[in-house]
Structures are given as structure tokens and as C-alpha cells.
Amino acid sequence: MTAGIRLWPAVRALLITTGITVLGGLLIAAMLADGRYLVKVNAFVGVKAALAAPLLLFGLLLVSDGLARAGESVSAWWARLTTNLKGFFNQPLYLWGIIVAGIALVVVGLMIARSGNDGGVGVSELELRIRALLDQILIARPRTKEFLLGHPLFLLGMAAAMRNLRPLAMILLLGGAIGQVDVLNTFCHAHTPVLLSLLRVVNGLWLGVIIGVVAILILFSRKPATVKTKVEA
């Protein structure tokens, strides 16, 4: 246990979330289990939409504080969601906000451009070597964004939430959603056996957990600073 951070609840949240995502991926794989998809007469054309839409929806939920609360009715949740969204979009624009939004759009754009079999952005020589090494070590190589970016950011976001660092947690969890989107995307390829896709997800999980736990130990190992006051007699 780090200072004020319990590792297992964060890891458990990642495992449960990934399990739910895998269930959705299996549904997609079942719908693609058709001879026309297997021989590539038809192709699943929603890969890029499957990447962008969850990130957009999750981002809107975070900025509007639209995540459901315990005991909250659907009507109350919807009223709170719409009110917060109106307040968010009515806020004045600041330079730092424009810069952050621009960086986020570039990152998401690059991620979408690299997706699919016809990605418009090439892969660096270093990444190709890392992929080849993982292919040799592991039977099924996990997706790079999944174990290097998504899962570690998810764990860091949970750690930040346990430290009551809500704004930081929101940003980190949004980045963590990239890993879940990648897990879902793994099952969008009809020509890939389902068992191989499941093994890729498992490999991405344990690698991502190791990287994320190490990052938590480094970044959250110190106790939050406390203000000390002297009481004069």
C-alpha cells in the first residue's frame, strides 16, 4: 500500500471494467461471425467510429459530472446532466483550454488515423521492433496503446480519485478510456480468432497493470502535504 492509496481497488476496477468491455467485444465478434466477413466480402466499417464515439461520450460525461450516482433516478440524472452540459458550454473560452483541447484533438486524431488495416499514419521503426519482440515473447501481442497508455492511465486515474484529486482523475480516466476502446477494437476483426483476441486482452492487462502500479508507486508514494500551524500559548 502506498501513502493513502490501496492498489487492489484500482486494479479490481480495471479488471471489472475490462471484463464488461470484453463482453461487448464478444457481442461484436458474434455479429461478425458470418462467412461474408470471414472471406472479406463484407467488412466491418465502424472501426474508427468505435474508437471515437466512446471517447467523446465519456468525455462529455466527465465534464458534465454526468456519471450516475447511487440512488439517483433516471429523470434526476438527466436533469443534472443537461444542466451541467449547458453550464459547461456557456463557460468563457480561455487560452489554456483551447491549447488543451487542441492537444487532445491531435492525440485522438492520430489514434484514429493509426487504426484499422489502412491506417494513414505510419509506424516508427522503434515501435516495429518492439512489436516484433513482443510477438516473439508472447503468443499474442497486446495493442501498444492498451498496455502503455490506456491501462496505466486508468490506474493512475483511480489513484488520483482516491486522493480526492477530482480534476486530475477526470483527465487520467479519460485517457484510460483509450485502453477500453482498444480492447473493444480487438474484437472488430472477423479474421482474428476470438481466443487469440482474448489472449491479447489478457496480455495487455497484466502488462498494463505492472506499468500502472509502478507509476502509482512513483507518483503517489508521498503523503499529501499538510499545513502545519503553531499554536502560541
C-alpha positions in Angstrom: 0.0 0.0 0.0 1.3 3.5 -0.9 0.6 6.6 1.1 -3.2 6.7 1.2 -3.6 4.6 -1.9 -4.8 1.0 -1.9 -3.6 -0.7 -5.1 -6.1 -3.6 -5.2 -9.3 -1.4 -5.5 -7.8 0.4 -8.5 -6.7 -2.9 -10.2 -10.1 -4.5 -9.4 -11.9 -1.6 -11.1 -9.7 -2.0 -14.2 -10.4 -5.8 -14.3 -14.2 -5.3 -13.9 -14.3 -2.5 -16.5 -12.2 -4.5 -19.0 -14.5 -7.6 -18.3 -17.5 -5.5 -19.3 -15.8 -4.2 -22.4 -14.8 -7.8 -23.4 -18.5 -8.8 -23.1 -19.3 -6.0 -25.6 -16.4 -7.1 -27.8 -17.7 -10.7 -27.8 -21.1 -9.5 -29.0 -19.4 -7.7 -31.9 -17.4 -10.8 -32.7 -20.6 -12.9 -32.7 -22.2 -10.5 -35.1 -19.2 -10.6 -37.4 -19.1 -14.5 -37.3 -20.5 -14.6 -40.8 -18.9 -16.2 -43.9 -19.1 -12.9 -45.8 -17.0 -11.2 -43.2 -14.6 -14.1 -42.8 -13.7 -14.2 -46.5 -13.7 -10.4 -46.5 -16.6 -10.0 -49.0 -18.0 -7.6 -46.4 -16.0 -5.6 -43.9 -16.8 -4.0 -40.6 -16.7 -0.3 -41.4 -17.2 1.0 -37.9 -13.7 0.6 -36.5 -12.9 4.4 -36.5 -16.4 5.3 -35.2 -16.0 2.6 -32.4 -12.8 4.4 -31.4 -14.0 8.0 -31.5 -17.6 7.7 -30.2 -16.9 6.2 -26.7 -14.2 8.8 -26.0 -16.5 11.6 -27.0 -19.4 10.3 -24.9 -17.2 9.5 -21.9 -15.6 13.0 -22.2 -19.0 14.6 -22.1 -20.0 12.6 -19.1 -16.9 13.6 -17.2 -17.1 17.4 -18.0 -20.8 17.4 -17.1 -20.4 15.2 -14.0 -22.9 13.0 -15.7 -21.9 9.7 -14.1 -24.9 8.1 -12.3 -25.0 8.4 -8.5 -26.2 5.8 -6.0 -30.0 6.1 -5.5 -30.4 8.7 -8.3 -33.5 8.3 -10.5 -33.1 8.5 -14.3 -35.1 11.8 -14.5 -32.9 13.4 -11.8 -29.8 12.1 -13.6 -30.9 13.5 -16.9 -31.9 16.9 -15.5 -28.5 17.2 -13.8 -26.7 16.1 -17.0 -28.4 18.6 -19.2 -28.0 21.4 -16.7 -24.2 20.8 -16.3 -23.7 20.5 -20.0 -25.4 23.8 -20.6 -23.2 25.4 -17.9 -20.1 23.8 -19.4 -20.8 25.1 -23.0 -21.7 28.5 -21.7 -18.3 29.0 -19.9 -15.9 31.5 -21.4 -13.0 30.3 -23.5 -9.5 30.6 -22.1 -6.2 30.2 -23.9 -5.2 27.2 -21.8 -8.5 25.5 -22.5 -8.0 25.9 -26.3 -4.5 24.5 -26.1 -5.5 21.5 -24.0 -8.5 20.8 -26.4 -6.2 21.2 -29.4 -3.7 18.7 -28.0 -6.5 16.3 -27.1 -7.9 16.5 -30.6 -4.4 15.9 -32.1 -3.9 12.8 -29.9 -7.3 11.4 -30.7 -6.9 12.2 -34.4 -3.6 10.4 -34.6 -5.0 7.4 -32.7 -7.9 7.2 -35.2 -5.7 7.6 -38.2 -3.5 4.7 -37.0 -6.5 2.4 -36.5 -7.6 -0.2 -39.0 -5.7 -2.0 -41.6 -5.4 1.1 -43.8 -4.1 3.5 -41.2 -3.0 6.8 -42.6 -0.1 7.3 -40.2 2.9 5.1 -40.4 4.5 3.2 -37.5 8.0 4.2 -36.3 11.0 1.8 -36.7 11.3 1.6 -32.9 7.7 0.6 -32.5 8.0 -2.0 -35.2 11.0 -3.5 -33.3 9.1 -3.5 -30.0 6.2 -5.2 -31.7 8.4 -7.9 -33.2 10.0 -8.5 -29.8 6.6 -8.9 -28.2 5.5 -11.2 -31.0 8.5 -13.4 -30.2 8.0 -13.4 -26.4 4.2 -13.5 -26.3 1.9 -15.7 -28.4 -0.5 -12.8 -28.9 1.0 -9.3 -28.8 -1.2 -6.8 -27.0 -2.1 -3.4 -28.5 0.5 -0.8 -27.8 -1.9 2.0 -26.7 -3.7 -0.5 -24.5 -0.8 -1.5 -22.1 1.5 1.5 -22.5 -1.2 4.2 -22.3 -4.8 3.2 -21.5 -4.5 0.8 -18.6 -1.7 2.7 -16.8 -3.7 5.9 -17.1 -6.8 4.2 -15.8 -5.0 3.0 -12.7 -3.5 6.5 -12.2 -6.9 8.0 -12.5 -8.3 5.7 -9.8 -5.3 6.5 -7.6 -6.0 10.3 -8.1 -9.7 9.7 -7.3 -8.7 8.0 -4.0 -6.6 11.1 -3.2 -9.7 13.3 -3.9 -7.9 14.9 -6.9 -11.0 15.0 -9.0 -9.9 17.2 -11.9 -6.7 15.2 -12.4 -8.7 11.9 -12.0 -11.1 13.0 -14.8 -8.3 13.7 -17.2 -6.5 10.5 -16.4 -9.7 8.4 -16.6 -10.5 9.9 -20.0 -7.0 8.8 -21.2 -7.7 5.4 -19.6 -10.8 5.1 -21.8 -8.4 4.7 -24.7 -7.4 1.3 -23.3 -11.0 0.2 -23.2 -11.7 1.4 -26.7 -8.7 -0.6 -27.8 -9.9 -3.7 -26.1 -13.3 -3.3 -27.9 -11.5 -2.7 -31.2 -9.6 -6.0 -30.8 -12.8 -7.9 -31.4 -13.7 -5.9 -34.5 -11.6 -8.0 -36.8 -13.5 -11.0 -38.1 -10.5 -12.8 -39.4 -8.8 -13.0 -36.0 -9.8 -16.0 -33.8 -11.7 -15.0 -30.7 -9.3 -17.0 -28.4 -6.4 -15.1 -29.9 -8.2 -11.8 -29.2 -8.9 -12.8 -25.6 -5.2 -13.7 -25.1 -4.2 -10.3 -26.5 -6.5 -8.6 -23.9 -5.1 -10.7 -21.1 -1.5 -9.9 -22.1 -2.4 -6.2 -22.3 -4.0 -6.4 -18.9 -1.0 -7.8 -16.9 1.5 -5.6 -18.7 -0.7 -2.5 -18.2 -1.2 -3.4 -14.5 2.6 -3.7 -14.0 3.3 -0.4 -15.7 0.4 1.3 -13.9 1.3 0.0 -10.4 4.9 1.1 -10.9 3.7 4.6 -12.0 1.4 4.8 -8.9 4.3 3.8 -6.6 6.5 6.6 -8.2 3.9 9.4 -8.4 1.8 8.7 -5.3 4.3 7.4 -2.9 4.4 10.5 -0.8 1.7 11.6 1.6 -0.3 14.7 0.7 1.2 17.8 2.0 -0.4 19.1 5.2 -0.4 22.6 6.5 1.2 22.9 9.9 0.2 25.7 12.2 1.8 26.7 15.5 -0.4 27.4 18.5 1.0 30.1 20.7 0.4 29.9 24.4 
